[in-house]
Amino acid sequence: MAHKFEVYKDRAGEFRVRFKYNSEVMFSTEGYSSKSSAMNAIESIKKNGPSAPVEDNS
């Protein structure tokens, strides 16, 4: 699969989510104290991301 979400634990012991496309990290989230919160972040991105506006600040 060319793209995927990964949930991992960082050095501080927090759970984070990163989105990878062709093994390149496209973005990662803030740290969460629980894995379920990180999973909720993924669901929020899936639900709200497709309709999010693009803001060009260039």
FIDRENLUM-175127 format. One line per 10 residues: number of its first residue (from 1); their letters; for each residue y, z, x of C-alpha. Coordinates in pm, whole numbers. Last residue first. Layout:
// FIDRENLUM-175127
NUM) A) Y,Z,X; ...
// end
This chain:
// FIDRENLUM-175127
58) SNDEVPASPG) 3256,4,242; 3201,267,-23; 2964,64,-240; 2824,283,-518; 2505,152,-676; 2435,289,-1021; 2114,479,-1098; 1897,318,-1368; 1583,268,-1156; 1627,605,-983
48) NKKISEIANM) 1624,833,-1288; 1255,848,-1380; 1091,775,-1044; 1343,991,-858; 1296,1275,-1108; 917,1252,-1078; 941,1270,-699; 1175,1570,-721; 928,1744,-953; 661,1702,-683
38) ASSKSSYGET) 892,1874,-434; 947,2157,-682; 570,2187,-729; 526,2216,-351; 743,2524,-347; 1042,2640,-140; 1201,2296,-140; 1367,2125,156; 1616,1845,99; 1484,1498,42
28) SFMVESNYKF) 1385,1207,260; 1485,842,266; 1366,497,376; 1110,621,627; 946,314,781; 566,285,759; 589,-39,559; 808,140,303; 814,518,319; 968,768,80
18) RVRFEGARDK) 996,1121,210; 950,1443,21; 1002,1788,164; 827,2122,134; 974,2412,329; 791,2600,604; 1080,2586,853; 889,2333,1062; 860,2098,763; 583,2087,505
8) YVEFKHAM) 495,1745,372; 503,1543,52; 480,1168,107; 599,903,-137; 460,555,-90; 531,192,-13; 338,-98,140; 0,0,0
// end
